[in-house]
Amino acid sequence: MIEQLGKYRVDSILGKGAMGVVYKAFDPGIERVVALKTIRKEMFSESEQHDLIGRFKNEAQAAGRLNHPNIVMVYDYGETSESAYIAMEFVEGAALDKLMVPERPTALPRVLAWMGDLLQGLQYAHSRGVVHRDVKPANLLITAAAQVKISDFGIARMESSTLTQAGSMIGTPSYMSPEQFRGDPVDGRSDVFSAGIVLYQLLTGVRPFTGSASAVMHQILNDQPPPPSQVLAALGRHFDPVVARAIAKSPAARFASAGEFHEALMAAARAAAGQHGADDPDATTLADSDRTILAAGLPALERAAPAQGGAEATGSGFANMTAWKREALPEVELLLARQIGPMARFLLKKVADKAEGLDQLADLLLPHIPSDLGRVQFQQAVAVVGKKLDATGTGTGLRTNATLSGSRSSGALGTTSATGTHAAGRSAISVPVGFDQAYADALATRLTLVIGPIARVVAKRAMKQTNDRLAFVQLLAGHIDNPAERARFIADAGAA
């Protein structure tokens, strides 16, 4: 490793990219730590170097004029005989792609806070004529204060261009806009498209376009991905039109600006909060009020990304609560999220203080779960949490007359089956019936006839949520909009 680059003392290597190395360095003149991003000149011919270095410098100068809390600042540009480099703000934190949990949705307050930062930073840059061209989770740094800083302004244009190395296009296909693939001129709406893909991934846990580079290119140019609510039914449909407009194929059909995108996202969040009975459906307040909790959770997420609602809840917002709440609330949040989606965290914060025991907490949450089967699943799962707390000696707080272990009266849930008809003699808490892979595959094939190829993804996710056949059928049926088709599917599955 080199020890000096220009006036900067090089301390360590932060990472290596396709075109150079990123170093952690020290500026002795003003005594501050910086990040140095370099281009190795020897990788290119003399003619390529002249064009490349010229563009690198021009873009660095443009980015150097950006001064916004959600953008990594560019301090300096320099060259040596071996390389060209940009000195940038050093950010203590982690890239977003390291904090997201694969195939798990991100908590809604976290989504709103991070997307708000991203879109505000993009709006500022676009208003000054600078387009990023490579917005993706790896270029979004999350600080210890849970703030997003967009990195690589100043070199994104170069790295996402058609310059080739060993015959490969430099860029990130899964987040590129259609006009980038076509080689058309791009403006801020290209960044809006990429930000829309980031939103889709945060909300659902999966990317809308996947596969090989050629497969992704074909999908982005020609295919419409399933709306987020089809991937995660509990999310609701409020975010579907926002995502659809952000990732529209034509730039003219997208949001005209990142600011307009942000306003639409906040409106959808307010609508979603109102749907789940929140007393204060102000999406901006919802995002901002969770900053402290999100920040406290980041160190745990960097070490090992937990399930949604896990380590960050244990490490911060519940720290001053009674022992049973500290132990139970993270698990209860995850269980509730499986039924109502990312609003679970917000709702749990609203009601947790009112509950003197786990039984009472479940009573307060049950009315917010829309389906009979969902309420049964939730109650069964909370009962398991209660048994764990009893076994460890923590306890579950003040018990009610109707316990979670199974003696609760049927009126608490209603004695209706998954199809909504009366089920005389059936216990509200029934004994789970298992199922095997062959049964799951058969139902996935049947569901494909109704909702298309996304059925395979739906079935895979449902298998991770339950090992009870009735619950599995209901999770799949929840993705069928037509009531008659839904009832037919449940009947064919033998769960009616």
Buried (B, 14 or more C-beta within 10 A) or exposed (E): EBEEBBEBEBEEEBEEBEBBBBBBBBBEEEEEEBBBBBBEBEBBEEEEBEEBBEBBBBBBEBBBEBEBEBBBBBBBBBBEEEBBBBBBBBBEBBBBEBBBBEEBBBBBBBBBBBBBBBBBBBBBBBEEEBBBBBBBBBBBBBBBEBBBBBBBBBBBBBBBBEBEEEEEBBBBBBBBBBBBBEEEEBEBBBBBBBBBBBBBBBBBBBBBBEEEBEEBBBBBEEEEBBBBBBBBBBBBBBBBEBBBBBBBBEBEEBBEBBBBBBBBBBEBBBBBBEBBEBEEBBBBEBBBBBBEBBBBBBEBBBEEBBEBBBBBBBBBBBEEBBEBBBBBBBBBBBBBBBBBBBBBBBBBBBBBEEBBBBBBBBBBBBEBBBBBBBBBBBBBBBBEBBEBBBEEEBBBBEBBEBBBBEEBEEEEBEBBBBBEEEBEEEEBBEEBEEBEEEBBEBBBEBBBEBBEEBBBBBBEBBBEBBEBBBBBBBBBBBBBEEEEBBBBBBEEBEBB
